[in-house]
Amino acid sequence: MLTAETAAEGVPGTTGPRAPGPARGARRLVVPVPPAPRRGHLPLGEPAGTPDRIEVTSGWFERAGRPWFPVSGEVHYARVPRERWSDVLGHARAGGLDSVATYVLWQAHEPEPGVFRWDGDRDLRAFVLLAARHGLDVVVRIGPWAHGEARHGGFPDWLVGRDDVRPRTDDPAYLALVRRLYAETAAQLEGLSHTDGGPVVGVQVDNELYDQPGHLATLRRTAEELGLRVPLWTATGWGGAQVPGTLLPVYSAYPDGFWEETTTGWPPFAPVHFRYSSVRDDLSVGADLREALDGVVLDPAVPPRQDDDALPYATCELGGGMHVAYHRRPLVQPLDVAALALAKIGSGSVWQGYYMYAGGTQRVGAHGTEQESQATGYPNDVPTRTYDFHAPIGEHGQVRPHHHALRRQHLWLAADAALAAMPATIGGGGEDPEELRWSVRSDGHRGYLFLTTYQPAHTPLPPQPGVQVEVVLGGTPLTVPSAPVDLPAGVSVVWPLRLPLTDALVLRSATAGLLTRLDAEDAADATGDVDPLVVLVATDGVPVELVLEGDVPVGGAGRGAARDGTTVVTLADAPGPGTVVRLPGVRVLVVDEASADRLHRLHLGGRDRLVLADAPVHAEDGALVAHPTGPVSSVSVLPAPARLVGEGVTPAASTAPWTTWTLTTPDAGARRLVADLHPVAPAPPAPTRGGPMDRLAAPTDLSGAARVDLAVPDALLADVDRALLRITWTGDVGRLLVGEEVVGDHFWHGRVWDVDLAPWRDEVRRHGVRLELLPWRRATGVWVDPSVRDVPDGITVAAVDVVRVPRVVVTLED
């Protein structure tokens, strides 16, 4: 909140008035101590005395009496092969998640009335237990309706179209079927709720139900009657949904949407998600489905629901990427995902939930593939098999750049969970691209300054010259930075304000963000230094300045100068993995962005350690698991064990404070099969339209497609964890067949197309691999991103490679 010292009422995207200042670049904000949150007013949380008690206040979540900032990501167990679960969950935990969310897809578990299956990759209980083994809590989205781009929204075919049942209402016939599903689900989760000491902390009922609050309340009551007891009960709140008081509304934000029309460029709903704003709701996410299936059309003149001071701001669907439909194929970039997520934190989010965090593969059932389609009443045709979503972890376990960019945010949230109890005050920035977008989260004594010049390439923002902000905390003005700096275009930063480094030393401000910290018992390095370690990350193009309160001796890579009762520290060396500033009782490591993208915090060998790795890594039962994509990669560890033991592991030159090893995996990496092909489809089908909104329909007859038979040497699929067939191409629709089995498909949208052939080794040996490809025809009107739109009609296969990805397990010995 702002005080009467500020002016300029009613600026869009602010929580109130803001400081005008004498010039455009002058910015001032007074942040008082916020009032205490309301407690005990919500039917959520756990009673006093519960071990590791979860409590829900009006402003944030608490755990064991301390602020808790949950970070969850969607992983659909029934869409991921069971043998891949552990690696996917391990990477999720390594990415800084503390929980995963997952749908219980009714169609997967009750394919015939009264016949339930919980075996194989349907084994919900085994998935939850494995998540707990990786240190992850679980939020179970129990339906009955899920959406999730599933056939009939996850409803079994036998339920759809029955005249004697009114789904998604309190119709007794429907509730009887729901009780049967919920009873089975509750039996799978027996003893696993947080209240019983287990990992299940939350349950979501239904999904995207807008006008049936009484039914949503019935679903929670029914689940509890059948034995589900959890502290957190949620329902999706976007689209102006009417959520009963017994459920916590959770929100979404996507950088683009496949559900828009082909005439839409960058959707009108998207820009607000890259600004700091108190508006939680988004009326446009899934609006086509709301209209087509439920007949609900919202008046665009009705403003979205504003900040609700009785409820914490929680999200469950921040876009971890974006799916594609046949008619519209967004090209969301990794930095789009990271910037949107950070903007929501700067806007006051206290629960970061991503959809999807790990991609998967659509199931095949008795009625065929189980994806959303116009044939089953939806407005959109999506691919029949791939549900990759360009998520941080791909359909086949690919670890993508936004996994690393998001991890940087999540490590910070874990290192300073007190942020959850710091409300957001938007300082400035609306639709005007020339205006600085900035926000402060603070408890009135300390906090963080958020600044952004990032917006996707559709409408990028300019740089901001001469940036300087004055924030008044507890009556003390902080001018950040001490001299104006130029903020480059395309960056989002979070700078600490009065961050305690030790009990006796305060970092008054910095132009580098907090990444993580190791306490003294975990921080000893190869030189024997045992002082705690605080890790900051610099922003490329922004000089690093640390301002300490008081007169402080500075050593190592820092250079200190006394100024007005503070010590201003600049760096003698460029930010990097060896740039350590030594201060009384603490070391401050200032890394560059490239190093930050390689930095993990993993529990290895019985303790938390920092790991700098070239390859994707995660922890599993105290060991380090790596998935190198090239023949040589390095792993640096702090604090270092005496040895790393594993195949191909050798010591390498070390640089304080790190000890480094080399991983040699000569068989890892790409092997070219073919290149520069221009196959011709003899008879591509004519474009058609369908569905309730008359959109372009995906071709179902590929008999006239171009065919490319690929000879894949058996040696490329042997003795490797994954063998990704990577197709770099342009065209319209592609299918990959092994024999007559469609094992992958793709609507071309500017990215490579990956399919893991490792599970199909024997079949590939017997039947070979065939591509069926349809040509790009611009006149059809399919929307693809402008950056890739200018391709010639026809089909071009630039390259087909097999990317071999081994799984290397390394143990640590002290």
C-alpha atoms as one frame of an Amber mdcrd trajectory, in Angstrom:
protein
   0.000   0.000   0.000   1.067   3.585  -0.621   0.841   6.643   1.565  -0.527
  10.137   1.018   2.956  11.249  -0.002   2.310   9.770  -3.433  -0.020  11.012
  -6.107  -1.366  10.217  -9.595  -4.462   8.239  -8.630  -5.992   5.524 -10.759
  -3.064   4.475 -12.913  -3.873   1.135 -14.632  -1.959  -1.792 -13.195  -1.319
  -0.236  -9.776  -2.731  -0.965  -6.340  -3.370   2.746  -5.749  -1.611   6.043
  -6.269   2.025   6.206  -7.222   4.875   8.679  -7.027   5.093  11.180  -9.906
   8.481  12.726  -9.060   9.913  15.861 -10.640  10.910  14.006 -13.803   9.976
  10.850 -15.649  12.926   8.934 -14.157  12.262   9.919 -10.508  10.337   7.258
  -8.612   9.495   7.119  -4.904   7.435   4.693  -2.852   6.660   4.622   0.858
   5.850   1.127   2.092   4.445   0.897   5.622   4.235  -2.198   7.796   1.222
  -4.171   6.532  -1.552  -5.158   8.939  -1.549  -8.647  10.435  -3.366 -11.195
   8.268  -6.729 -12.646   9.173  -6.623 -16.156  10.611  -9.186 -18.838  11.261
 -11.747 -17.434   8.808 -11.286 -20.122   6.140 -12.311 -23.803   6.263  -8.789
 -24.732   5.201  -5.570 -25.747   6.900  -5.008 -27.938   9.926  -5.751 -27.595
  13.643  -3.190 -26.319  16.100  -0.854 -29.023  17.320  -0.711 -30.850  13.975
   2.890 -31.779  13.153   4.229 -29.549  10.369   0.927 -27.701  10.538  -0.309
 -26.023   7.335  -2.297 -22.857   7.928  -4.012 -20.577   5.408  -4.186 -16.894
   6.288  -5.784 -14.110   4.306  -2.403 -13.216   2.823  -0.208 -16.312   2.630
   0.369 -19.915   3.627   2.264 -21.071   6.689   3.936 -24.317   7.544   5.156
 -25.200  11.027   4.436 -21.604  12.052   6.556 -19.994   9.332   5.677 -18.488
   5.951   5.578 -21.085   3.191   5.744 -20.275  -0.521   4.566 -23.411  -2.355
   5.959 -24.064  -5.841   4.095 -26.771  -7.731   4.174 -28.106 -11.268   1.815
 -30.300 -13.238   3.027 -33.838 -13.974   0.441 -36.318 -15.276   1.442 -39.779
 -14.089  -0.954 -41.499 -16.498   0.667 -39.735 -19.470   4.270 -40.542 -18.526
   5.698 -44.086 -18.786   6.124 -45.466 -15.283   9.803 -46.183 -15.874  10.307
 -42.431 -16.478   8.537 -41.235 -13.337  11.608 -41.106 -11.128  13.691 -39.037
 -13.531  10.817 -36.631 -14.219  10.132 -36.165 -10.511  13.851 -35.871  -9.817
  14.216 -33.090 -12.365  11.124 -31.379 -10.960  12.691 -31.384  -7.506  16.018
 -30.242  -8.931  14.092 -27.431 -10.630  13.129 -26.110  -7.228   9.582 -27.458
  -7.028   8.387 -28.526  -3.604   5.241 -30.211  -4.922   3.663 -31.667  -8.041
   0.057 -31.533  -9.148  -1.566 -34.302 -11.148  -4.915 -35.129 -12.729  -6.847
 -38.277 -11.924  -8.209 -38.861 -15.434 -11.460 -40.749 -14.954 -11.300 -42.290
 -18.430  -7.947 -43.905 -17.609  -9.138 -45.465 -14.366 -12.707 -46.596 -15.104
 -12.691 -47.557 -18.797 -15.820 -49.661 -18.226 -18.536 -48.932 -15.672 -17.484
 -50.302 -12.298 -14.184 -51.695 -13.603 -11.268 -49.748 -12.151  -7.614 -49.931
 -13.105  -4.757 -48.584 -10.996  -1.983 -50.655 -12.528   1.114 -49.687 -14.525
   1.287 -45.973 -15.286  -2.196 -45.615 -13.767  -0.820 -46.379 -10.286  -1.630
 -43.163  -8.452  -0.468 -44.487  -5.081   2.934 -45.521  -6.411   3.351 -42.113
  -8.076   2.545 -40.255  -4.858   4.950 -42.411  -2.845   7.687 -41.874  -5.415
   7.093 -38.118  -5.324   7.535 -38.217  -1.561  10.782 -40.132  -1.992  12.002
 -37.214  -4.096  10.998 -34.743  -1.394   7.868 -33.540  -3.197   4.388 -32.945
  -1.862   1.406 -33.710  -4.090  -1.780 -31.875  -5.063  -4.291 -34.329  -6.539
  -6.764 -32.913  -9.053  -9.503 -35.494  -8.573 -11.983 -34.262 -11.180 -14.438
 -35.744 -12.023 -14.023 -33.449 -15.038 -10.446 -32.464 -15.802 -10.198 -30.900
 -19.256  -6.403 -31.202 -19.684  -6.921 -31.459 -23.455  -8.328 -34.941 -22.800
 -11.110 -36.675 -24.719 -14.438 -35.552 -23.194 -12.435 -33.652 -20.582 -11.419
 -36.940 -19.013 -14.940 -38.367 -18.765 -15.168 -42.030 -19.823 -16.984 -42.636
 -23.093 -19.628 -44.726 -21.329 -20.685 -41.654 -19.322 -20.971 -39.234 -22.223
 -24.361 -38.806 -23.819 -26.384 -40.710 -21.226 -29.906 -39.298 -21.001 -30.299
 -40.335 -17.379 -27.281 -38.414 -16.050 -26.623 -34.667 -15.897 -22.850 -34.358
 -15.473 -21.234 -31.616 -13.413 -24.366 -30.974 -11.379 -25.828 -32.285  -8.144
 -27.958 -34.732 -10.102 -28.180 -37.798  -7.802 -27.437 -40.182 -10.692 -24.237
 -38.307 -11.493 -23.202 -37.998  -7.844 -23.569 -41.747  -7.419 -20.998 -42.277
 -10.170 -18.746 -39.598  -8.687 -18.908 -41.247  -5.272 -17.728 -44.488  -6.826
 -14.758 -42.708  -8.467 -13.911 -40.713  -5.342 -14.114 -43.804  -3.142 -11.611
 -45.585  -5.355  -9.341 -42.528  -5.397  -9.542 -42.146  -1.628  -8.596 -45.799
  -1.218  -5.504 -45.213  -3.365  -4.515 -42.288  -1.147  -5.315 -43.876   2.201
  -2.727 -42.871   4.796  -0.932 -40.524   2.381  -2.504 -37.195   3.334  -0.406
 -34.576   5.059  -2.645 -34.898   8.092  -1.486 -38.532   8.330   2.149 -37.550
   7.823   2.052 -38.165   4.067   2.799 -35.997   1.014  -0.735 -35.143  -0.193
  -1.240 -31.526   0.873  -4.094 -30.558  -1.428  -7.022 -31.624  -3.577  -8.654
 -29.782  -6.453 -12.232 -30.637  -7.342 -13.417 -30.449 -10.942 -11.862 -27.846
 -13.250 -13.036 -24.675 -14.974 -16.578 -24.927 -13.626 -17.889 -21.381 -13.621
 -21.511 -21.305 -12.513 -22.055 -24.249 -10.149 -20.646 -23.208  -6.744 -23.075
 -25.480  -4.940 -21.877 -28.468  -6.931 -18.226 -27.640  -6.213 -19.061 -27.532
  -2.506 -20.807 -30.899  -2.838 -17.709 -32.411  -4.427 -15.498 -31.426  -1.493
 -18.056 -32.670   0.998 -18.391 -35.968  -0.877 -14.635 -36.524  -1.009 -14.304
 -35.845   2.717 -17.149 -38.219   3.514 -15.215 -40.899   1.639 -12.044 -40.358
   3.654 -10.023 -37.673   1.888  -8.643 -35.311   4.547  -6.209 -32.641   3.348
  -5.412 -29.091   4.482  -5.852 -27.424   1.087  -8.996 -27.651  -1.048  -8.999
 -25.685  -4.298 -11.019 -24.925  -7.403 -10.021 -23.021 -10.527 -11.069 -19.403
 -10.169 -10.425 -17.911 -13.587 -13.096 -16.817 -16.017 -15.145 -15.129 -13.306
 -15.837 -18.522 -11.729 -18.205 -18.673  -8.788 -16.172 -20.540  -6.165 -17.821
 -21.479  -2.857 -16.312 -20.351   0.421 -15.159 -23.891   1.215 -12.641 -23.851
  -1.645  -9.626 -21.662  -2.374  -9.778 -20.156  -5.884  -6.535 -20.643  -7.821
  -5.624 -18.758 -10.956  -3.916 -19.032 -14.322  -1.782 -16.913 -16.643  -0.518
 -17.913 -20.072   1.777 -16.046 -22.468  -0.345 -17.160 -25.444  -3.217 -19.521
 -26.182  -3.935 -22.179 -28.785  -7.652 -21.624 -28.091  -7.643 -18.223 -29.835
  -8.718 -17.685 -33.444  -6.467 -17.773 -36.504  -7.157 -14.055 -36.931  -5.674
 -13.284 -33.518  -2.074 -12.142 -33.328  -0.803 -11.862 -29.798  -3.955 -12.406
 -27.709  -5.322  -9.339 -25.904  -5.278 -11.222 -22.599  -1.517 -11.844 -22.678
   0.179  -8.440 -22.171  -1.237  -7.894 -18.679   0.600 -11.000 -17.509   3.931
  -9.306 -18.174   3.046  -6.300 -16.026   2.687  -6.056 -12.275  -1.020  -6.050
 -11.506  -3.383  -6.772  -8.639  -5.857  -8.445 -11.012  -5.842 -12.181 -10.433
  -8.500 -13.290 -12.888  -8.301 -13.850 -16.620 -11.628 -13.999 -18.429 -10.186
 -15.327 -21.682  -8.352 -18.533 -20.699 -10.449 -21.367 -22.047 -13.223 -18.963
 -23.067 -13.905 -20.890 -26.261 -14.470 -24.109 -24.340 -16.621 -22.329 -21.773
 -18.809 -21.065 -24.572 -18.848 -24.238 -26.679 -19.422 -26.809 -23.925 -21.152
 -24.870 -21.177 -22.887 -22.078 -23.045 -21.339 -19.503 -20.709 -20.429 -16.199
 -22.378 -18.968 -13.505 -20.149 -19.563  -9.845 -20.823 -16.155  -8.371 -21.729
 -17.300  -5.079 -20.204 -17.444  -6.709 -16.770 -14.072  -6.135 -15.082 -12.132
  -9.164 -13.872 -12.293 -10.001 -10.210  -9.935  -7.772  -8.249  -7.641  -8.566
  -5.367  -9.515 -10.283  -2.535  -8.043  -9.384   0.836  -9.641 -12.418   2.467
  -7.732 -14.964   0.370  -4.092 -15.579  -0.496  -3.183 -15.161  -4.161  -2.515
 -18.680  -5.420  -1.926 -19.951  -8.946  -2.140 -23.446 -10.397  -1.726 -22.783
 -14.118   1.081 -20.409 -14.919   1.971 -21.426 -18.442   5.062 -23.602 -18.328
   4.816 -23.540 -22.113   1.861 -23.831 -24.478   0.178 -26.613 -26.380  -0.738
 -26.252 -30.052  -3.987 -26.855 -31.893  -4.287 -27.527 -35.589  -5.679 -24.102
 -36.410  -3.396 -22.073 -34.078   0.159 -22.958 -33.035   1.836 -20.571 -30.576
   5.606 -20.437 -30.222   6.102 -19.560 -26.565   9.756 -18.896 -25.723  11.584
 -19.956 -22.542  12.080 -16.364 -21.409   8.354 -15.714 -21.915   7.670 -18.384
 -19.322  10.256 -17.097 -16.858   9.260 -13.434 -17.189   5.564 -14.187 -16.736
   6.260 -16.256 -13.627   8.405 -13.511 -12.117   5.775 -10.883 -12.930   3.239
 -12.895 -10.914   5.584 -12.967  -7.927   6.012  -9.213  -8.280   2.215  -8.932
  -8.382   1.753 -10.728  -5.067   1.471 -14.427  -5.866   2.173 -16.611  -2.844
   1.852 -19.956  -4.657   3.513 -20.573  -8.015   1.792 -23.415  -9.854   2.790
 -24.359 -13.422   0.863 -26.079 -16.213   2.530 -28.072 -17.613   5.825 -28.592
 -15.824   6.491 -31.926 -17.531   4.986 -32.909 -20.849   3.525 -36.310 -21.611
   1.871 -38.468 -24.238  -1.864 -38.771 -24.831  -3.205 -42.184 -23.939  -4.839
 -44.648 -26.306  -7.973 -46.376 -25.067 -10.661 -48.680 -26.336 -12.148 -45.836
 -28.384  -8.858 -44.689 -29.837  -6.638 -41.791 -28.887  -7.796 -39.819 -25.858
  -7.097 -36.240 -26.889  -9.414 -33.263 -27.180 -10.865 -33.044 -30.697 -13.658
 -31.590 -32.746 -14.956 -35.132 -33.175 -15.739 -35.204 -29.453 -17.417 -31.794
 -29.392 -14.473 -29.490 -28.734 -13.642 -26.375 -30.745 -10.047 -27.542 -31.278
  -8.124 -30.422 -32.761  -4.877 -31.050 -30.885  -2.239 -33.683 -31.723  -3.382
 -37.246 -31.158  -0.281 -38.362 -29.252   2.061 -35.624 -28.145   1.221 -33.560
 -25.085   4.667 -32.005 -24.862   3.319 -28.497 -24.148   6.892 -27.238 -24.649
   7.125 -27.690 -20.892  10.336 -27.162 -18.893  10.670 -30.965 -18.950   9.606
 -32.304 -22.323   7.448 -35.244 -23.294  10.542 -37.451 -23.501  12.461 -36.013
 -20.549  14.178 -33.200 -22.467  15.374 -30.539 -20.032  14.773 -27.137 -21.571
  16.141 -23.632 -20.930  13.099 -22.477 -18.944  13.691 -25.316 -16.468  16.917
 -23.497 -15.578  15.431 -19.994 -15.702  12.570 -21.002 -13.409  14.927 -22.862
 -11.070  16.704 -19.586 -10.371  13.405 -18.142  -9.124  12.529 -21.221  -7.108
  15.903 -21.405  -5.353  15.380 -17.799  -4.269  11.868 -18.522  -2.961  13.211
 -21.453  -0.934  16.107 -19.381   0.401  13.795 -16.596   1.623  10.294 -17.960
   2.163   9.568 -14.824   4.224   8.739 -13.236   0.865   5.359 -14.978   1.114
   4.445 -12.657   4.001   5.415  -9.532   2.038   2.487  -7.914   0.210   3.021
  -6.393  -3.207   2.807  -2.687  -3.956   2.881  -1.778  -7.619   5.040   1.288
  -8.114   4.400   1.930 -11.781   3.961   0.657 -15.283   0.842   0.119 -17.324
   0.161  -0.197 -21.024   2.589   2.590 -21.920   5.743   0.785 -23.122   7.895
   3.819 -22.286   6.976   3.715 -18.599   9.113   1.695 -16.195   7.309  -1.314
 -14.785   8.211  -1.791 -11.135   6.872  -3.209  -7.924   7.951  -3.760  -4.318
   7.171  -6.646  -2.009   7.917  -5.817   1.589   6.924  -6.355   5.207   7.666
  -2.697   5.846  11.185  -3.413   7.106  12.820  -5.309   4.257  11.797  -6.689
   0.906  12.495  -6.825  -2.821  12.344  -4.408  -5.720  11.007  -5.822  -9.003
  11.817  -4.215 -12.353  11.056  -5.474 -15.849  11.643  -4.480 -19.440  10.532
  -7.867 -20.766   7.651  -8.514 -23.099   7.525 -11.216 -25.796   8.877 -10.535
 -29.243   5.365  -9.756 -30.554   5.585  -6.321 -28.877   8.955  -5.968 -27.148
   9.694  -3.207 -24.642  12.528  -0.698 -24.992  15.405  -0.386 -22.527  15.013
   1.929 -19.554  17.810   4.485 -19.206  18.785   6.056 -15.903  16.808   3.749
 -13.613  16.801   4.683  -9.929  14.099   4.134  -7.318  13.647   5.402  -3.778
  11.821   3.014  -1.467  11.050   4.050   2.108  11.011   1.079   4.496  10.399
   1.612   8.200  10.986   5.330   7.749  14.372   4.734   6.111  14.745   5.809
   2.488  16.682   3.404   0.274  17.893   4.737  -3.063  18.470   1.855  -5.453
  20.937   1.823  -7.042  23.099   4.549  -5.505  23.631   5.977  -8.996  21.198
   5.524 -11.922  21.808   2.553 -14.203  20.593   1.707 -17.669  18.327  -1.323
 -17.621  18.653  -3.281 -20.885  15.641  -4.342 -22.891  14.291  -7.809 -22.285
  15.236  -8.321 -18.636  13.391  -8.883 -15.360  15.245  -8.301 -12.110  14.545
  -8.647  -8.404  16.876  -6.700  -6.131  16.969  -7.261  -2.344  16.261  -4.454
   0.113  17.760  -4.764   3.624  18.512  -8.478   3.247  20.128  -9.977   6.376
  23.391 -11.680   5.418  24.173 -12.587   9.044  22.673 -11.579  12.384  25.048
  -8.608  12.394  25.348  -7.695   8.704  22.621  -6.293   6.438  22.754  -5.964
   2.668  20.953  -2.646   2.319  20.507  -3.031  -1.430  22.059  -4.726  -4.425
  21.834  -4.732  -8.208  22.078  -8.519  -8.188  19.382 -10.975  -7.171  19.404
 -13.553  -4.385  19.840 -17.048  -5.813  20.396 -19.277  -2.780  22.414 -19.617
   0.415  24.219 -22.342   2.329  24.487 -22.229   6.101  27.843 -22.735   7.781
  27.426 -26.481   8.275  26.873 -26.988   4.529  29.185 -24.357   3.086  32.746
 -25.581   3.707  34.829 -25.401   0.534  38.092 -26.987  -0.583  40.098 -24.244
   1.151  38.495 -25.044   4.502  36.454 -21.828   4.664  33.298 -22.576   6.668
  31.591 -19.176   6.595  28.015 -19.250   5.294  27.715 -18.694   1.556  25.169
 -16.353  -0.043  24.843 -16.656  -3.822  23.740 -13.655  -5.879  23.177 -13.560
  -9.640  24.105 -10.539 -11.726  22.142  -9.372 -14.756  24.026  -9.182 -18.032
  24.640  -5.538 -18.845  23.962  -4.206 -15.339  26.950  -3.296 -13.114  26.944
  -5.047  -9.757  26.719  -2.867  -6.673  26.291  -4.148  -3.108  25.472  -1.604
  -0.398  26.100  -2.780   3.174  24.858  -1.035   6.285  27.710   0.377   8.372
  31.462   0.420   7.946  32.322  -3.089   6.767  35.730  -4.554   5.830  35.613
  -6.089   2.340  37.930  -8.674   0.819  38.158 -11.239  -1.940  36.689 -10.054
  -5.238  35.055  -7.013  -3.619  36.224  -3.419  -3.334  34.581  -1.385  -0.571
  34.123   2.366  -0.205  32.522   4.157   2.767  29.594   6.410   1.880  27.045
   8.068   4.204  27.132   5.352   6.854  27.216   2.532   4.348  29.831   0.494
   2.528  29.410   0.405  -1.245  30.961  -2.712  -2.767  31.912  -3.074  -6.416
  33.542  -6.084  -8.035  37.174  -6.330  -9.004  36.356  -9.356 -11.169  33.497
 -10.058 -13.553  30.626 -12.064 -12.044  31.275 -15.770 -12.315  31.548 -19.025
 -10.372  34.788 -17.887  -8.711  33.805 -14.313  -7.841  33.615 -14.417  -4.052
  33.315 -11.264  -1.931  34.538 -11.893   1.619  32.688 -10.100   4.399  32.730
 -10.541   8.181  31.140 -13.920   8.906  29.853 -14.558   5.379  30.974 -15.063
   1.793  28.993 -13.628  -1.114  29.389 -15.456  -4.417  28.269 -13.313  -7.368
  27.670 -15.432 -10.458  26.819 -14.488 -14.007  23.557 -15.543 -15.640  25.098
 -18.392 -17.625  26.542 -19.871 -14.428  23.232 -19.367 -12.617  21.534 -21.435
 -15.314  23.944 -24.294 -14.496  23.616 -24.025 -10.718  21.549 -26.541  -8.755
  20.984 -27.121  -5.064  20.703 -30.872  -4.481  20.652 -33.173  -1.480  23.640
 -35.410  -2.169  25.620 -37.671   0.088  23.609 -36.732   3.154  23.722 -32.928
   2.834  22.645 -30.045   0.641  25.273 -29.086  -1.920  25.583 -26.673  -4.799
  26.252 -28.246  -8.180  27.365 -26.529 -11.374  26.620 -28.905 -14.231  26.790
 -28.799 -18.027  24.349 -31.703 -18.264  20.834 -31.999 -16.810  21.171 -33.410
 -13.280  19.029 -34.367 -10.329  19.349 -36.239  -7.051  18.059 -39.720  -6.363
  18.503 -41.332  -2.950  21.591 -39.222  -2.302  23.260 -40.006  -5.640  23.712
 -37.639  -8.574  21.922 -38.610 -11.786  23.100 -36.951 -15.008  21.688 -37.095
 -18.536  24.514 -35.821 -20.759  23.657 -34.847 -24.322  27.289 -34.699 -25.433
  30.479 -36.740 -25.031  32.084 -34.535 -22.359  30.517 -32.526 -19.551  31.671
 -31.143 -16.230  30.260 -31.248 -12.706  31.498 -28.926  -9.953  30.387 -29.455
  -6.366  30.367 -27.272  -3.230  31.001 -28.449  -0.573  32.954 -31.137  -2.359
  33.085 -34.794  -1.340  36.401 -36.599  -1.386  35.376 -38.486  -4.527  32.712
 -38.807  -7.178  32.372 -42.425  -8.220  30.755 -43.467 -11.474  31.476 -44.684
 -14.970  33.452 -42.107 -16.937  34.024 -39.825 -13.936  37.519 -38.328 -13.579
  38.906 -35.443 -11.483  39.524 -32.177 -13.319  41.179 -28.859 -12.588  39.361
 -27.079  -9.764  38.863 -23.384  -9.062  37.969 -22.191  -5.577  35.459 -22.503
  -4.139  34.516 -25.393  -6.464  35.913 -28.896  -6.960  35.329 -30.178 -10.478
  35.010 -33.562 -12.183  34.625 -34.510 -15.845  31.935 -36.900 -17.109  32.990
 -38.724 -20.260  30.149 -40.338 -22.207  31.541 -40.951 -25.713  28.336 -42.458
 -27.057  26.165 -39.475 -26.079  25.040 -36.886 -28.591  23.541 -36.635 -32.055
  24.078 -38.968 -35.012  22.800 -37.776 -38.392  20.549 -40.150 -40.353  19.470
 -38.012 -43.324  19.450 -34.372 -44.346  18.056 -31.967 -46.942  15.045 -33.969
 -48.075  12.127 -32.478 -50.013   9.510 -35.235 -50.172   6.300 -34.593 -52.062
   2.862 -35.554 -50.797   1.016 -37.047 -53.786  -2.505 -36.188 -52.634  -2.770
 -33.957 -49.540  -6.354 -33.630 -48.310  -8.301 -30.444 -48.850  -8.693 -28.195
 -45.792 -11.838 -28.723 -43.764 -13.534 -27.041 -40.825 -15.528 -28.407 -37.949
 -16.424 -28.347 -34.297 -18.787 -25.974 -32.523 -16.782 -22.887 -33.574 -16.145
 -23.932 -37.203 -12.357 -23.900 -36.915  -9.826 -25.531 -39.201  -9.819 -29.279
 -38.614  -6.786 -31.536 -38.461  -6.532 -33.956 -41.380  -7.446 -37.493 -40.413
  -6.689 -39.125 -43.764  -2.936 -39.226 -44.389  -3.101 -41.722 -47.221  -1.927
 -38.996 -49.570   0.959 -37.887 -47.362   4.619 -38.004 -48.303   6.361 -41.057
 -46.873   9.941 -41.171 -45.708  11.308 -44.527 -44.584  14.196 -44.206 -42.162
  16.856 -46.802 -41.572  17.770 -46.524 -37.907  20.826 -48.624 -37.052  20.169
 -50.903 -34.126  23.399 -49.727 -32.492  21.973 -46.217 -32.086  19.136 -47.539
 -29.925  21.186 -49.947 -27.839  22.805 -49.344 -24.440  21.293 -45.907 -23.932
  18.567 -44.484 -21.704  16.860 -42.446 -24.425  17.279 -42.323 -28.182  15.496
 -39.226 -29.420  14.635 -39.202 -33.090  14.879 -35.470 -33.776  13.228 -34.205
 -36.954  14.053 -30.677 -38.091  11.452 -29.886 -40.687   8.786 -27.600 -42.103
   5.370 -28.746 -43.208   1.891 -29.082 -41.775   1.200 -32.366 -39.989   3.564
 -35.239 -39.350   3.178 -38.741 -37.961   5.889 -41.181 -36.951   5.034 -44.850
 -37.302   6.834 -47.951 -36.125   5.174 -50.667 -38.151   1.522 -49.629 -38.131
   1.699 -48.002 -34.686   1.613 -44.203 -34.516   4.167 -43.463 -31.793   4.331
 -39.705 -32.244   2.759 -36.835 -34.154   3.434 -33.170 -34.677   1.735 -30.033
 -35.932   4.671 -28.057 -37.290   5.030 -24.730 -35.517   8.709 -23.858 -35.743
  10.292 -26.298 -33.302  12.111 -29.577 -33.783  10.053 -32.715 -33.316  11.372
 -35.329 -30.869  10.207 -38.908 -30.383  11.968 -41.353 -28.067  12.613 -44.605
 -29.914  14.219 -46.380 -26.950  10.934 -48.003 -25.785  10.404 -49.237 -29.353
  13.842 -50.834 -29.937  12.557 -54.286 -30.804   9.748 -53.001 -33.002  12.104
 -50.648 -34.869  14.433 -53.572 -35.529  11.556 -55.619 -36.972   9.517 -52.978
 -38.777  11.613 -49.875 -39.298  10.476 -46.258 -38.948   8.306 -44.269 -41.323
   7.460 -40.580 -41.450   4.149 -39.487 -42.969   4.203 -35.777 -43.742   1.711
 -33.292 -45.140   2.879 -30.063 -46.800   2.685 -26.542 -45.481   0.155 -24.552
 -47.492   0.036 -20.957 -46.385  -3.324 -20.406 -48.060  -4.939 -22.867 -45.648
  -4.855 -20.130 -43.000  -3.233 -21.996 -40.114  -1.740 -19.496 -37.643   1.914
 -19.899 -36.780   4.231 -17.389 -35.160   5.368 -14.545 -37.479   8.998 -15.438
 -36.773   8.590 -18.786 -38.597   5.706 -17.983 -40.924   7.742 -17.125 -43.996
   8.497 -20.643 -45.166   7.801 -21.992 -48.645   4.853 -24.246 -49.295   5.691
 -27.931 -49.325   7.800 -30.144 -47.096  11.441 -29.706 -46.157  13.220 -32.164
 -43.903  16.393 -30.296 -43.030  17.736 -33.118 -40.850  16.839 -36.267 -38.985
  19.140 -37.174 -36.102  19.214 -39.705 -33.319  20.199 -37.996 -30.073  21.559
 -40.545 -27.616  21.026 -39.598 -23.972  22.612 -41.897 -21.373  21.743 -42.048
 -17.695  24.822 -41.725 -15.496  24.564 -42.382 -11.757  27.336 -40.894  -9.643
  27.790 -41.547  -5.928  29.538 -39.205  -3.511  32.107 -40.472  -1.015  33.460
 -38.303   1.791
